[in-house]
Amino acid sequence: MNSDNYEDIINLPHHVSQKHPQMAIADRAAQFAPFSALTGYGEAVKETARRTQDRIEMSESMIEALNAKIQILSLLKDDCPQITVVYFKPDEKKSGGTYVSVCGKFRKIDPYDRLLIMDDGKEISIDMIVEIDAEIFDMYNI
């Protein structure tokens, strides 16, 4: 390739049209933006790829230990012990969910709505709880 081919035009001034206004830089950049022919397809692919967990099937011994811990907590509601609760949170968009761990002070058990209520007002469904841990359970060997 011979570089002499462009010697006659390389130093000419940039042409500016007298009829058409110059395009704004933002508009010029937009013409090179990616085109999405299927609106929402990217979000659908991300949602499908997002993982959820299946809910653990609890054994009878696990259920008994959990019920014993709930009974102890209901007796100690005035002491507000520090507890850690692990519970299953169902996914709003697809089957499965995630396991959430919450630490805080216990306030009370609502037996009618089957809720464990924390001191900060967080309500956790007793039916979704997998584990409750607290130092107070050590003296009961649970």
N, C-alpha and C positions, 0 to 999 in steps of 0.2 A: 504494500500500500504506500502510495506516494503522498507525503504531507504537503507537497506543492499544490495539490488540487484545491485547497481552501485558502490559499494566500490572498486571493482577490476579495474574499468576503469576511475574513477573520477579524478585521479591524473596523468594520462598518458599524455605525451606531444602531442600537436596538430600535426596531420599528414600533411605533405607537400609532394605533388607528385613530383617525379623526372622526370616524362614524360611530364606533362602538366604545363604550366606557370600559375601563380596565376592570377585570374581575377581582373582587376582594380576596385577600389571602385565605380567609376562613372558607369561602366558597370554593376556592381552587383546591384546598385540601380535602373538602368533602367529596369531590368527584372521584377521589381515590379510595374512599372508605369501602370496606367490604360490603357486599350486597347479600342480604339474607332473604332468599326466596321463600323460605318456610318460617313465617313469624311464629315464635314460641318453640320451635323445634329444639333449639339449644337448651332451653330450660327443661323441656321434657326429657331430654337425654340425661341431663344432670340429675333430675329427680329419680329416674330409673336406676342410675348408677349409685345413688345414695343408699347406704346400707342401713338396715334395721336389724334388731336382734329378736329372736323368738323368746317368748316368756318361759321362764324355767318352771317346770312342773315340780312343785314342792312335795317332799315325802311327808308321811304322817309324823315322823319324829321332828322334822323341821317346823311343821305347823304347831305341834304341841309346845316346842320351845318358844316359838314366837308368841303363842297365846299366853304362856307363863310370863314372858317379859311384859306383855301388854297389861296383864293383871297387876304385876308389881308396879308398873308405871302409874296405873290408875290409883293405887294406894298412896303413891308418893307425890301426887300432883302439887302439894303445897311446897315441896322442897325444890321443884324445878330443876331436876338433874340435867346435866349436859349429856346429850345422846347423839348417836350417828344412826341415821335411817337410810337404808338402801331400798328403793322401790322401783317398780316397773312403770314407765310412762309410755302409754300407747301412742303410736305415731298418728297424726291427724290425717295424713294423706294416703298411707298404705299400710299393709299388714305388718305386724311387729311393733317394735318401739325401741326404747333405750332404757338402760338402768341408770338411775340418778342417785347420788349420795348427798345427803343433807346433814350438816352438823349444826347443832344449836341447843337451846334449852327447851325442854318439854314443858308444855302448859297443861294440857288435859286430853282426855279421850271423850269423843262424842259418840256414845253407844247407839244413838238413833240413826245418825247418818254414817256411822262406822268410819269416823275420821280420827286421826291422830293430829292434834293441833300443837304447833310449836309456839314458843314465846313471841316470835316475830309475826305471828298470824298465819304462817304457811299451814295449809291443810293438806294432809296426805291420806288417801284412801287406805284403810287397814287392809282391804282385799288385795292391794297392789304391793304391800310391803313384803320384802324378801328377808330382810335382816334388820335387827335393832341391836346396837351395841352401846354399852355404857359401863362405867366402872362399878356402878351399884349392883350390877348383875354378878360380879365376881363373888360377893359374899353369899349369893344364893346358888352358886355353882351351876349357872345356866350358860 
